[in-house]
Amino acid sequence: MNGDLTRPAAAEFFGTFWLTFGGCGAAVLAAAFPGLGIGFLGVAIAFGLTVLTMAYAVGHISGGHFNPAVTVGLWAAGRCPGRTVVPYIIAQVIGAIVAAAVLWFIASGKAGWVPGGFASDGYGDLSPGKYSVGACFVTEALLTFFFLFIIIGTTSKGAAVGFAGIPIGLALTLIHLISIPVTNTSVNPARSTGPALFAGGAYVGQLWLFWLAPLLGAVIAGALARWMYEPVEVIETDVVEVEVRR
């Protein structure tokens, strides 16, 4: 196999950029627009659409993770080769940071703009609903668990071929509908990192939860998937490993 991961990593960069820019952009630019705000329902739909669209655009190149928790969870499930984990996560985090930088530049072009939390995630005083650290941790871990459970299930043997992007995108929409009031929704450490670096201060200090909880939920889901779903055979191509249902 050609060991070059440049194209798959680039796919992960663009996918995560689009997820962060599209989802957080909907929150920062559109949700609170006077008289035309899309509200948190619109933000939830925006995040779902980012995953849905990029899953079909570049999913065939990299697998369409766009999220360190998804990469780690799929690795735990035996669906992702270990050599891709670190390059994918680096590409995802860089994509999220670049997206947040572009979003900051655009948003600051409006006179009188106040960044506030800049679509960052938080617990305690930084939680939209002022939820405790424990409540936020459980929310993030549980919802990431089910996100991975859905991803693995819809790409397993017996699932409808070619349609996985739809339930995955809808699952992310539902996750946001549940958890925007609690944490502002992460389930994705890269998505949390990009905006937090620009919001600064306490938001950066709370990033530990939005890495630890999603990764924990993802690993548990991956471990469960090894028992619940039939294994897949991984074949090698000149781009990246591709799953084949048996």
C-alpha positions in Angstrom: 0.0 0.0 0.0 1.1 3.5 -0.6 1.7 4.8 2.9 1.0 8.5 2.0 -1.9 9.8 4.1 -1.8 13.3 2.6 -5.1 13.0 0.7 -7.1 11.4 3.6 -5.7 13.9 6.0 -6.6 16.7 3.7 -10.1 15.3 3.5 -10.3 15.3 7.3 -9.0 18.9 7.3 -11.7 20.2 4.9 -14.4 18.1 6.5 -13.7 19.4 10.0 -13.2 23.0 8.6 -16.7 22.8 7.1 -18.2 21.3 10.2 -16.8 24.0 12.5 -17.3 26.9 10.1 -20.8 25.8 9.1 -22.1 24.8 12.5 -20.4 27.5 14.6 -21.0 30.0 11.8 -24.7 29.4 12.0 -24.5 30.1 15.8 -22.3 33.2 15.5 -23.6 34.8 12.4 -27.2 33.7 11.9 -28.7 32.5 15.2 -29.0 35.9 16.8 -29.6 38.0 13.7 -32.3 40.6 14.6 -35.7 39.5 13.3 -34.3 36.6 11.3 -32.4 34.5 13.9 -32.5 30.8 13.2 -32.3 29.9 16.9 -30.8 26.7 18.3 -33.0 24.6 16.1 -31.4 26.1 13.1 -27.9 25.7 14.6 -28.6 22.0 15.2 -29.7 21.5 11.6 -26.6 23.3 10.4 -24.3 21.0 12.2 -26.2 18.0 10.9 -26.0 19.3 7.4 -22.2 19.9 7.6 -21.6 16.2 8.4 -24.2 15.0 5.8 -22.7 17.0 3.0 -19.0 16.3 3.7 -19.7 12.6 4.3 -20.7 12.3 0.7 -18.1 14.8 -0.6 -14.9 13.3 1.0 -16.1 10.3 3.0 -14.8 7.9 0.3 -11.3 9.4 0.7 -10.8 9.3 4.4 -13.9 7.6 5.9 -15.4 11.0 6.9 -14.5 11.2 10.6 -14.1 15.0 11.0 -13.9 14.4 14.8 -11.1 13.0 17.0 -13.7 11.1 19.0 -15.0 9.4 15.9 -11.4 8.5 14.9 -10.6 7.1 18.3 -14.0 5.3 18.6 -13.6 3.7 15.2 -10.1 2.6 16.1 -11.4 1.1 19.3 -14.0 -0.8 17.2 -11.4 -2.1 14.8 -12.7 0.0 12.0 -9.7 2.4 11.7 -6.0 1.5 11.4 -3.8 2.8 14.2 -1.5 4.6 11.8 -4.2 7.0 10.7 -5.3 8.1 14.2 -2.6 10.8 15.0 -2.5 12.2 11.4 -6.3 12.4 11.3 -6.6 14.1 14.7 -3.9 16.7 13.8 -5.7 17.5 10.5 -9.0 17.7 12.3 -7.8 20.1 15.0 -6.0 22.3 12.5 -9.1 22.4 10.3 -11.2 23.5 13.3 -8.7 26.2 14.3 -8.5 27.6 10.8 -12.3 27.6 10.5 -12.6 29.5 13.8 -10.0 32.0 12.6 -11.9 32.6 9.4 -15.2 32.9 11.2 -13.7 35.4 13.7 -12.4 37.5 10.8 -15.8 37.6 9.1 -17.8 38.1 12.3 -15.5 41.0 13.5 -16.3 42.8 10.2 -19.6 43.9 11.6 -19.5 47.2 13.5 -20.2 46.7 17.2 -19.8 42.9 17.1 -19.3 41.4 20.5 -17.8 37.9 20.4 -19.1 36.6 23.8 -18.4 32.9 24.0 -17.9 32.6 20.2 -19.9 29.4 20.0 -17.6 27.7 22.6 -18.6 24.9 24.9 -18.6 25.2 28.6 -19.8 23.9 32.0 -20.9 25.6 35.2 -21.0 29.4 34.6 -20.1 28.9 31.0 -22.8 26.4 30.3 -25.8 28.0 28.5 -28.1 26.6 31.1 -25.6 26.7 34.0 -25.4 23.0 34.3 -22.8 21.4 36.6 -19.6 19.9 35.5 -20.9 16.4 36.3 -24.1 16.9 34.3 -22.0 18.2 31.4 -19.5 15.4 31.5 -22.3 12.7 31.4 -24.1 14.5 28.6 -21.0 14.7 26.4 -19.9 11.1 27.1 -23.3 9.6 26.6 -24.2 11.5 23.4 -20.8 10.7 21.9 -21.3 7.1 22.8 -24.6 7.1 20.9 -23.1 9.1 18.0 -20.4 6.4 17.6 -23.0 3.6 18.1 -25.0 5.1 15.2 -22.0 5.6 13.0 -20.8 2.0 13.5 -24.2 0.5 13.2 -25.1 2.3 10.0 -21.9 1.2 8.3 -22.1 -2.4 9.5 -23.2 -5.5 7.6 -26.9 -5.5 6.9 -27.3 -1.7 6.9 -28.5 0.1 3.8 -25.5 0.6 1.5 -24.7 4.2 0.6 -27.1 5.9 3.0 -25.1 6.1 6.2 -24.5 9.8 5.8 -28.2 10.5 6.3 -28.8 8.9 9.8 -25.3 10.1 10.9 -26.2 13.7 10.0 -29.6 13.4 11.6 -28.0 11.9 14.7 -25.8 15.0 15.1 -28.8 17.2 14.6 -30.6 15.4 17.4 -27.6 15.5 19.6 -27.5 19.3 19.3 -31.2 19.6 20.0 -30.6 17.8 23.3 -27.4 19.3 24.5 -27.1 22.9 23.3 -28.7 24.1 26.5 -26.4 21.9 28.6 -22.9 22.4 27.1 -23.5 24.2 23.8 -22.7 20.7 22.3 -19.3 19.4 21.6 -19.2 15.6 21.1 -16.1 16.7 19.0 -12.9 17.8 20.7 -11.6 19.6 17.5 -14.9 21.6 17.1 -14.5 22.6 20.8 -10.8 23.5 20.5 -11.1 25.9 17.5 -13.6 28.4 18.9 -12.3 28.2 22.5 -8.8 29.3 21.4 -10.4 32.6 20.2 -12.9 33.0 23.0 -9.9 32.5 25.4 -9.7 32.6 29.1 -12.0 30.2 31.0 -13.2 28.5 27.8 -9.7 27.2 27.1 -9.5 26.1 30.8 -12.6 24.0 30.3 -11.4 22.2 27.2 -10.3 19.2 29.2 -13.9 18.1 29.6 -14.6 18.4 25.9 -11.7 16.1 25.1 -12.0 13.6 27.9 -15.8 13.0 27.9 -16.2 12.5 24.1 -13.1 10.3 23.9 -14.4 8.2 26.8 -17.8 7.8 25.3 -16.3 6.9 21.9 -14.0 4.2 23.3 -16.8 2.6 25.2 -19.0 2.6 22.0 -16.1 1.1 20.0 -15.5 -1.6 22.5 -19.2 -2.5 22.5 -19.3 -2.6 18.7 -16.6 -5.3 18.6 -19.1 -7.6 20.4 -22.4 -6.4 18.9 -21.6 -6.0 15.2 -20.0 -8.4 12.8 -16.4 -7.6 12.1 -15.4 -6.0 8.8 -12.5 -6.9 6.6 -10.2 -4.0 6.0 -8.6 -4.0 2.5 -5.8 -1.7 1.3 -6.1 0.7 -1.5 -3.7 3.4 -2.8 -5.6 6.0 -0.7 -6.6 4.6 2.7 -8.0 1.4 4.2 -11.6 0.7 3.2 -14.1 -1.4 5.1 -15.7 -4.3 3.3 -18.8 -5.9 4.8 -18.7 -9.7 5.0 
